[in-house]
């Protein structure tokens, strides 16, 4: 079969016959050159399968571009010869002596347009040419330059029935990860001698796969077929090191999924706000012994928790997801790869300083397109932005106050989204996670005021640029403030006076002669529920989705877990709750105008 015909076959039947595709790709007899711009070396790979030579292995080389073609081919010949000779068995001769069978001389040639390439040519003057062909002992390879290539693929050590599994690490060269195709297999038996999984059967396709309870005890294997347009690279596969295990049973968030089975459309959209508990706060000696001693250590491990987090998020079918305490690696390696495979995109805003976690806003591309995003580090903005000059002038002279607020790594994230379904609708989403100390109500009030000021600025800026466009806003996150304190009052009543009790939450840092106000008409979609954070040490309402009630209506709020569910395993987090917070999920709709 000609190469072009095979590619056409792969392109048209990719979702139907994954096994046949893999076999077809293997019959292509391709050799691959990988060379990055500006590099001084290149990588060369080919798969040699020869019953005659007794070889079935892939050969990989890293060579210098300045090397002569003759030296490059000699190295290939030498390596193949070594592999062949290793397979040769020693034969005993008379007298008990042993002799090695004669080595096979492996002939290797490089052709260009059917003509042999002169050996004195430099590799850099040859490998970028089209029409190259490698001959290895009569086996012909079409040489492909910079074909899509999987350089790394792994599966997690923990795989649970009922929860999504996906490549834990995936690195692809000369292609986008989103263009790769994935096929999943389970084993039906094992080699009794070495206990290796054998007899693989196809179970699904897609970036992630959710094993069922009937697959408990089975190993899984994923095959990745990289692609860049019409160019396919060699497939790469990896097998799970451990078999599928039983999950923790039904999780309370699965009951909440009954309210979010269908995706929304038209003027209605669904938003989630969720503090997912960053790994650096969950998997530490302090968290295991003091903060969450009631939670089994394995359930605090991020590899366990992110399985629950992804299943929970996928089941909400949300249009906008605002997350707090997001590890940067979890965002890049887990959330975005998995969620983008079902139509999402997102932006990450890292906290200031050396902290590796931050905020994430993820949106479904079928509903919204991102116009712009902004992450502001509040301490930096307070000193430098004209928006906060008046506020800074009133707090900077209190040295203790100034030092404390400037030491905070708190950031706020703003993402400007345009509706795909409603061309004249724009929504600006603010996402925050505010300072947590009990004696810092004044700090949280200042942080909320700054975030509202910046949100107001973005709303006004958008309205000025396009007066005909309807601009509304949402402000959500973990505010670390219960409803009776000033943050909730500021957001929902638009004003905090100079005599607010919050200003004196720390006597040494008391804020004087400061009042805050804003013009946004905001209300809490959930009102003031009893719990959004539930631990042994503290339980209360810290999380909110504030919406602009003159522009938006609440269509539905998904019921929160009951107290009995929260206490099922003492408190949160637990084997069925991946965070110490619960997700807020609400459906909003643009008002009729």
C-alpha positions in Angstrom: 0.0 0.0 0.0 1.4 3.4 -0.9 2.1 5.8 1.9 -0.4 8.3 0.7 -3.1 5.7 0.6 -2.3 4.5 4.1 -2.6 8.1 5.4 -5.9 8.5 3.7 -7.1 5.2 5.2 -5.9 6.4 8.7 -7.6 9.7 8.3 -11.0 8.3 7.3 -11.2 5.3 9.7 -9.4 6.6 12.7 -12.3 6.3 15.1 -13.5 2.9 13.9 -10.5 0.6 13.5 -7.8 1.6 15.9 -6.0 -1.8 15.8 -5.9 -1.8 12.0 -4.6 1.8 12.1 -1.7 0.7 14.3 -0.9 -2.2 12.0 -1.0 0.0 9.0 1.3 2.5 10.6 3.7 -0.2 11.4 3.7 -1.4 7.8 4.7 2.1 6.6 8.4 1.4 7.3 9.2 4.9 8.2 12.4 6.3 9.7 12.1 9.5 11.6 14.5 12.5 11.9 13.9 15.1 14.7 15.8 18.3 14.6 14.8 21.6 16.3 15.6 25.0 14.8 19.1 26.1 15.9 20.1 22.7 17.2 23.5 21.3 16.5 22.4 17.7 16.7 19.5 15.6 15.4 17.7 12.4 16.5 17.1 9.5 14.2 14.8 6.5 14.9 13.5 3.5 13.1 11.9 0.2 13.9 13.6 -2.9 12.5 11.6 -6.1 12.4 13.3 -9.0 10.7 12.8 -12.7 11.3 15.8 -13.5 9.2 18.1 -11.4 11.5 16.2 -12.2 14.6 15.6 -8.6 15.5 12.5 -6.7 16.7 13.4 -3.4 18.3 13.5 0.3 17.8 16.9 2.0 17.2 17.4 5.5 18.4 20.4 7.7 17.6 21.5 11.2 18.6 24.1 12.5 16.0 25.8 15.8 15.2 24.7 17.7 12.1 28.4 18.3 11.3 29.0 14.5 11.0 29.6 12.9 7.6 26.9 10.7 6.1 29.4 7.8 5.9 30.1 8.0 9.7 26.4 8.3 10.5 25.5 5.2 8.4 28.5 3.3 9.9 27.1 3.9 13.4 23.7 2.5 12.3 25.3 -0.5 10.8 27.4 -1.1 14.0 24.4 -0.9 16.3 22.3 -3.2 14.3 25.1 -5.7 14.1 25.5 -5.7 17.9 21.8 -6.3 18.3 21.9 -9.2 15.8 24.9 -10.8 17.3 23.4 -10.7 20.8 20.7 -13.0 19.5 23.2 -15.5 18.2 23.6 -18.5 20.5 27.0 -19.9 21.3 27.5 -23.4 20.0 29.7 -26.0 21.8 32.4 -27.7 19.8 34.6 -30.7 20.4 36.7 -30.4 23.6 34.1 -28.2 25.3 35.3 -25.0 23.6 32.8 -22.4 22.5 32.9 -20.2 19.5 30.9 -17.1 18.5 29.1 -17.5 15.2 30.3 -15.2 12.5 29.0 -11.6 12.8 26.5 -10.5 10.2 27.7 -7.5 8.2 24.8 -5.1 8.0 24.6 -3.0 4.9 23.1 0.5 5.3 22.6 3.0 2.6 20.9 6.4 2.3 19.2 7.3 -1.0 17.9 10.7 -2.2 15.6 10.6 -5.2 16.7 7.0 -5.9 20.4 7.9 -5.9 22.9 7.0 -3.2 24.0 10.0 -1.1 27.8 10.5 -1.2 29.4 9.5 2.1 31.5 12.6 2.3 28.4 14.9 2.5 27.6 16.4 5.8 24.4 15.4 7.5 23.3 19.0 7.8 23.4 19.3 4.0 21.2 16.1 3.5 18.7 15.4 6.3 16.5 18.4 5.5 16.0 17.2 1.9 12.8 15.5 0.7 12.7 12.1 -0.9 15.2 10.5 1.4 15.2 6.7 1.8 17.1 4.5 4.2 18.0 0.9 3.3 18.9 -1.5 6.1 19.9 -4.9 4.9 17.3 -4.6 2.1 14.5 -3.2 4.3 13.4 0.2 2.9 12.4 3.1 5.1 10.9 6.4 4.0 12.7 9.1 6.0 10.3 11.7 7.5 11.5 15.0 9.0 10.0 16.3 12.2 6.9 14.0 12.2 4.7 14.2 15.3 6.5 12.4 18.1 5.5 11.3 21.5 8.5 11.8 23.7 6.9 10.9 27.0 3.6 9.3 28.1 2.8 7.8 31.5 -0.3 6.6 33.4 -1.0 7.3 37.1 -0.1 4.7 39.7 -3.6 4.9 41.1 -6.6 4.1 38.8 -10.1 3.7 40.3 -13.2 2.2 38.8 -15.7 4.9 38.1 -13.2 7.8 37.9 -11.5 9.2 34.8 -7.9 8.0 34.0 -5.8 9.9 31.5 -2.1 10.2 30.5 -0.5 11.6 33.7 2.4 13.0 31.7 2.3 13.6 28.0 5.0 15.4 25.9 4.6 15.6 22.2 7.0 17.1 19.7 6.1 18.8 16.4 2.3 18.6 17.1 -0.3 19.8 19.6 -1.4 17.4 22.3 -5.0 18.2 21.3 -4.4 16.7 17.9 -3.3 13.3 19.3 -5.7 10.4 19.2 -5.9 8.0 22.1 -7.1 4.4 22.3 -7.7 2.4 25.5 -7.3 -1.3 26.1 -7.7 -3.7 29.0 -6.1 -7.0 29.5 -8.2 -10.2 29.7 -5.5 -12.5 31.1 -1.9 -12.6 32.4 1.2 -14.6 31.7 1.2 -17.0 34.6 5.0 -17.2 34.6 5.9 -13.5 34.8 2.4 -12.3 35.7 2.5 -9.8 32.8 -0.8 -8.6 31.4 -1.6 -10.1 27.9 -4.5 -10.4 25.5 -5.5 -6.8 25.2 -9.0 -5.8 24.1 -10.2 -2.4 22.9 -12.4 -0.6 25.5 -12.6 3.0 24.3 -11.0 6.1 22.8 -10.5 9.7 23.8 -8.0 11.5 26.0 -9.5 10.1 29.2 -11.3 6.8 29.9 -13.5 5.8 32.9 -13.1 2.2 33.8 -16.1 0.3 35.1 -16.4 -1.9 38.1 -16.1 -5.0 35.9 -12.6 -3.9 35.1 -11.4 -4.0 38.7 -8.2 -6.1 38.7 -7.4 -5.4 35.0 -4.5 -3.4 33.8 -5.1 -0.6 31.3 -3.1 0.4 28.3 -3.3 3.6 26.3 -2.0 4.0 22.7 -1.3 7.6 21.5 -1.3 8.3 17.8 0.3 11.8 17.2 -0.8 13.8 14.3 -0.1 17.2 12.7 -2.5 17.8 9.8 -2.1 14.9 7.4 1.2 13.8 8.9 1.2 11.0 11.4 4.0 10.0 13.7 4.6 6.6 15.2 2.2 5.4 17.9 3.4 5.2 21.5 1.9 3.1 24.2 2.1 2.7 27.9 0.6 0.1 30.3 -0.5 0.9 33.8 1.8 -0.3 36.5 -1.1 -1.3 38.8 -4.5 -2.8 38.0 -7.8 -0.9 38.3 -8.9 -0.6 42.0 -12.3 -0.3 43.5 -13.3 3.4 44.1 -14.6 4.9 47.4 -18.2 4.2 46.5 -20.9 6.8 45.7 -19.7 10.4 46.3 -22.2 13.1 47.4 -21.3 15.2 44.4 -22.8 12.5 42.2 -26.2 13.2 43.7 -25.6 16.9 42.7 -25.0 15.8 39.1 -28.6 14.9 38.9 -29.3 18.6 38.6 -26.7 19.2 35.9 -27.2 16.3 33.5 -27.7 18.5 30.4 -25.6 21.2 29.0 -27.3 24.6 28.8 -27.9 26.8 25.8 -29.4 30.1 24.7 -29.5 32.8 27.3 -28.8 30.5 30.3 -25.4 29.4 31.4 -23.9 27.5 34.4 -21.1 28.7 36.6 -19.1 26.8 39.2 -16.9 28.3 42.0 -14.7 25.8 43.9 -11.7 25.9 46.1 -10.1 22.5 45.3 -7.5 22.5 48.1 -3.9 22.9 46.7 -1.5 20.1 47.2 0.9 22.1 49.3 -1.8 22.7 51.9 -3.2 19.1 51.8 -0.2 16.8 51.7 2.0 18.0 54.5 2.8 16.9 58.1 0.7 19.8 59.4 -2.4 18.8 57.4 -2.1 15.1 58.2 -1.6 15.6 61.9 -3.3 18.9 62.8 -5.6 20.2 60.1 -7.2 17.0 58.7 -6.1 14.1 61.0 -9.5 12.4 60.4 -8.8 12.0 56.6 -6.7 8.9 55.6 -3.3 10.0 54.2 -4.0 8.4 50.8 -7.1 10.5 50.4 -5.1 13.7 50.9 -2.7 12.7 48.1 -3.2 14.8 45.0 -3.1 11.7 42.7 -6.2 10.4 44.6 -8.0 13.8 45.0 -7.7 14.9 41.4 -9.6 11.8 40.2 -12.5 13.0 42.3 -12.1 16.6 41.3 -12.2 15.9 37.6 -15.1 13.5 37.9 -17.0 16.2 39.9 -16.2 19.0 37.4 -17.1 16.9 34.3 -20.4 16.0 35.8 -21.5 19.6 36.4 -21.5 20.4 32.6 -20.6 24.0 33.5 -20.0 26.8 31.1 -17.7 28.8 33.4 -15.6 27.2 36.2 -13.8 29.4 38.7 -11.3 27.5 40.8 -9.2 28.6 43.7 -6.1 26.9 45.2 -5.1 25.4 41.9 -1.6 24.0 41.7 0.1 25.2 38.5 1.1 21.7 37.5 -2.4 20.4 38.1 -3.7 23.1 35.9 -1.2 22.3 33.1 -1.0 18.5 33.4 -4.5 17.5 34.6 -7.3 20.1 34.4 -6.6 21.6 31.0 -5.7 18.5 29.1 -8.7 16.6 30.4 -11.2 19.4 30.2 -10.0 20.6 26.8 -10.7 17.2 25.4 -14.4 17.9 25.9 -14.4 21.5 24.7 -13.0 23.7 27.5 -10.2 26.2 27.5 -8.9 28.2 30.4 -6.5 30.7 31.9 -4.4 30.4 35.1 -3.3 33.3 37.4 -0.5 32.4 39.7 -0.3 34.0 43.2 2.6 36.4 43.9 5.9 35.3 45.4 7.2 31.7 45.4 3.7 30.1 45.9 3.0 27.5 43.2 -0.8 27.8 43.3 -3.3 30.3 42.1 -6.6 30.9 40.4 -8.1 29.3 37.3 -11.0 30.4 35.1 -12.1 27.7 32.7 -14.8 28.1 30.1 -16.6 26.0 27.5 -15.6 27.2 24.0 -19.1 26.4 22.6 -20.6 29.0 24.9 -17.9 31.7 25.4 -14.8 33.0 23.8 -12.1 34.8 25.8 -11.5 38.4 24.9 -8.8 39.1 27.5 -7.6 38.1 30.9 -5.9 40.0 33.7 -4.4 38.7 36.9 -3.5 41.5 39.4 -1.3 41.0 42.5 -3.1 43.2 44.9 0.0 44.2 47.0 1.8 45.4 43.8 -1.2 47.2 42.4 -1.9 49.0 45.7 1.5 50.8 45.5 1.7 51.4 41.8 -1.8 51.7 40.1 -3.5 55.1 39.8 -6.8 53.2 40.5 -5.7 52.8 44.2 -3.6 55.9 44.8 -6.2 57.4 47.2 -6.4 54.2 49.2 -2.7 53.8 49.4 -2.3 57.3 50.6 -4.5 56.5 53.6 -2.9 53.2 54.6 0.8 53.7 53.9 1.6 55.7 57.0 0.5 52.9 59.3 3.7 50.9 59.0 2.3 47.7 60.5 -0.7 47.8 58.2 1.3 48.6 55.1 3.9 45.9 55.8 1.2 43.3 56.4 -0.9 44.0 53.3 2.2 44.4 51.1 3.5 41.0 52.3 0.4 39.2 51.0 0.6 37.1 47.8 -3.1 37.5 47.1 -4.2 38.0 43.5 -7.5 38.5 41.8 -8.2 37.2 38.3 -10.5 38.9 35.7 -11.5 37.2 32.5 -13.5 39.0 29.8 -15.8 36.6 27.9 -18.1 37.1 25.0 -21.1 34.9 24.5 -21.1 32.7 21.5 -24.9 32.3 21.5 -25.7 36.0 22.1 -23.4 38.2 20.1 -24.1 41.4 22.1 -23.5 39.8 25.5 -20.2 40.2 27.4 -19.6 39.0 30.9 -16.6 39.9 33.0 -15.7 37.2 35.6 -13.8 38.1 38.7 -12.2 35.3 40.7 -10.5 35.7 44.0 -9.1 33.9 47.1 -8.5 36.2 50.0 -6.3 36.2 53.0 -7.3 33.7 55.6 -6.0 34.8 59.1 -8.8 35.3 61.7 -7.5 38.7 62.7 -7.4 40.0 59.1 -11.0 41.2 58.4 -9.5 44.6 57.6 -7.1 43.1 55.1 -9.9 41.1 53.4 -12.0 44.2 53.2 -9.2 46.2 51.5 -8.6 43.3 49.1 -12.4 43.1 48.3 -12.5 46.8 47.8 -9.6 46.8 45.4 -11.0 43.8 43.4 -14.4 45.6 43.1 -12.6 48.8 41.9 -10.7 46.9 39.2 -13.9 45.1 38.2 -15.8 48.3 38.0 -13.0 49.8 35.8 -13.2 46.8 33.4 -17.0 47.0 33.1 -16.8 50.8 32.4 -14.0 50.3 29.9 -15.9 47.6 28.0 -19.1 49.7 28.0 -17.2 52.7 26.7 -15.6 50.8 23.8 -18.9 49.3 22.6 -22.0 51.1 24.0 -24.3 48.7 22.2 -23.0 45.7 23.9 -24.6 44.4 27.1 -21.8 44.0 29.8 -22.5 42.2 33.0 -20.2 40.8 35.7 -19.8 38.0 38.2 -17.6 38.0 41.3 -16.8 34.7 42.9 -14.3 32.8 44.9 -13.2 31.9 48.4 -13.5 35.2 50.4 -12.5 33.6 53.8 -15.2 35.8 55.3 -18.6 34.8 56.7 -21.7 36.8 55.9 -21.8 38.8 59.1 -18.6 40.6 58.3 -17.8 43.6 56.1 -16.8 41.8 52.9 -20.3 40.5 52.3 -21.8 43.8 53.3 -19.6 45.8 51.0 -20.3 43.6 48.0 -24.1 43.4 48.4 -24.8 46.9 49.8 -22.2 48.8 47.8 -20.7 50.6 50.8 -18.7 50.3 53.9 -18.4 53.3 56.3 -15.3 54.5 58.1 -16.6 53.1 61.4 -17.1 49.5 60.3 -15.9 47.2 63.0 -13.8 45.2 60.5 -11.3 48.1 60.2 -10.2 47.4 63.8 -9.8 43.6 63.6 -6.2 44.1 64.5 -5.5 47.0 66.8 -1.9 47.6 65.7 -3.1 47.7 62.0 -6.3 49.6 62.4 -7.5 51.2 59.2 -8.6 54.8 59.8 -10.5 57.3 57.7 -11.3 54.8 54.9 -14.7 54.1 53.5 -15.3 51.9 50.4 -18.0 52.0 47.8 -18.8 50.7 44.3 -21.6 51.0 41.7 -22.1 47.3 40.9 -25.5 45.8 41.8 -24.4 42.4 43.2 -26.2 39.7 45.1 -25.2 36.2 46.2 -26.7 33.4 44.1 -26.8 31.1 47.0 -27.7 33.7 49.6 -25.9 32.8 52.8 -25.8 29.0 53.2 -24.7 27.6 56.6 -21.6 25.8 55.2 -19.4 26.0 52.2 -16.3 25.0 54.2 -16.6 22.1 56.7 -13.7 20.9 58.8 -13.3 19.9 62.5 -11.6 23.2 63.3 -14.1 25.4 61.4 -17.4 25.2 59.5 -19.1 28.1 57.9 -19.9 30.1 54.7 -16.7 31.4 53.0 -17.5 31.0 49.3 -19.9 33.0 47.1 -21.0 33.5 43.6 -22.0 37.2 43.3 -23.9 38.1 40.2 -25.1 41.4 38.8 -28.8 41.2 39.6 -29.9 44.1 37.4 -28.5 42.2 34.4 -28.8 38.5 35.4 -31.4 36.2 37.0 -30.8 33.0 39.0 -32.5 30.1 37.3 -31.2 27.3 39.6 -28.8 26.7 42.5 -27.7 23.1 42.8 -28.4 22.0 46.4 -25.4 21.8 48.7 -24.6 18.5 50.5 -26.5 17.9 53.7 -24.9 18.1 57.1 -25.2 14.3 57.3 -23.3 13.9 54.1 -20.6 16.3 55.2 -20.2 14.4 58.5 -20.3 10.9 56.9 -16.5 10.7 57.3 -16.2 13.2 60.2 -15.5 16.3 58.1 -13.9 17.5 54.9 -11.7 16.5 53.0 -12.5 12.8 53.1 -12.4 9.7 50.8 -15.5 11.1 49.0 -14.8 14.9 49.3 -11.6 16.0 47.6 -11.5 19.4 49.3 -12.4 21.1 52.6 -14.8 23.3 50.5 -17.8 22.3 48.5 -18.5 23.5 45.0 -21.1 26.2 44.3 -23.0 25.6 41.1 -25.7 27.9 39.8 -27.5 28.5 36.5 -27.8 32.2 35.5 -29.7 33.8 32.6 -29.5 37.2 31.0 -32.6 39.3 31.8 -35.0 40.0 28.9 -34.6 43.6 27.7 
